[in-house]
Amino acid sequence: MSPEAFIALGQGLGSVRAKTIEGATRLMVGGLVIANVGWPEAGWAIVRLTPADQAGLMTQSLALAPEPGPRGRKGMTLVRLADVSEAVAGRVLLAAWRLAAQGGATRAKAG
């Protein structure tokens, strides 16, 4: 999946907007970040999930992995875009969107 396709998939969810900052694109619901595309580097995305959603979704694709360290144990999930299917990417983004709708995503810094 291309970064552009991942962004478009995210924007297909209700109230998601994209904002590009320093080469990475943030997908946000209101002021809450649900994903960063192009981070930690080109061809990747990082998505905020609950630990339970992360565990369940990682069984569906080898393209998903927890971010190393404590943030990964809290649900931050790396997505290798070239290897993720559209179906799995859609489930990942929907889980992140639901988390934001419940107020569990990260608020973007002003700037």
N, C-alpha and C positions, 0 to 999 in steps of 0.2 A: 504494500500500500504506500502510496506517495504521501509526503507531508500534507500536500494540498487536499488530497482525498480525506485524510484523517481530520483536518480542519473543517472541511465541508460536512463531514459526518457529524461532527460536534455541533456545528452551526444549525444542523437540522433539528436539534433538540430545542425545546422551548426556551426562549430568552437568552440563548448563548450568543455572545459576541466575541469576535477575535480582535486582539490588539497586538501588533508587532512591536517588540522592544528589543533593541540590540541583537537583531537576527533571530530571535526566538518569538514564537507567537503564543500568547496567552489566550486560552479559552476561558471566558468568565461568564458567570451568571450573576447579574447585578455587579457587585464589587467583589465577588468571591471567585477565586481561581480554581478551576477544576482540572486544568491540564496546561502544560507548557510543551509546545511542539518545537523541536530543534534544540532541546536541552536534554541531557548534558552536552550533546553535540548533534550535528546534522544527522538525520536518519533515525533519530530517537524522539521519544516523547516521555514525559513523566506525568503520571496521573495520581491524584489523591483519591484513595479508596479506603473503606473500612478494612481492618485486618481480616475480617471474615470474608468480605467480597474479594479481597486480594487472594486469599487462599483458594477460594472456589474458582476464580477466574484463571489462576495460574495452572490449574489442572487441565484447562482447555487449550493452552497454547504454550509452546516453548519460547515464544516471542515475549513473554511476560516474566519479569523477575522483580523481587523486592529491591529497592534502593539499598545499597550496603549501609549498615549502621542503624542507629536508633530510629531514624525517619522511616526506613524500610519496615521495621517491626511495627510501626504505627500505620502502615498502609500505603506509603509512597511507593509507586510501582513504575518501573521502567518498561517501556514498550519499544521493541525493535521493529520499526515500521515496515521494513522490507519483508519481514517474516510473519506479520500478523494478518489474519484474514479480516475481511470486512465485517463478517458476523461477530467475531470476537471483539474487534475494535468497537463495534456498536454496543456490545454488552458492557465493555469497560467504560465507555463514555457515559452510558446510561446510569451505571452505578455511581460514577463521579457526580453526575448531574443530580441524582437523588440525594447524595450526601450534601451537596451544596443547598438543595432545597430544604434540607433539615438544619442548615446552618453550620455544617461541619467542615466546610472547605476553608481555605486560607483567604483572608481579605487582602486584596491587592494594595500595595503601598501607593500613595499619591505620587504622581510624577509624570 
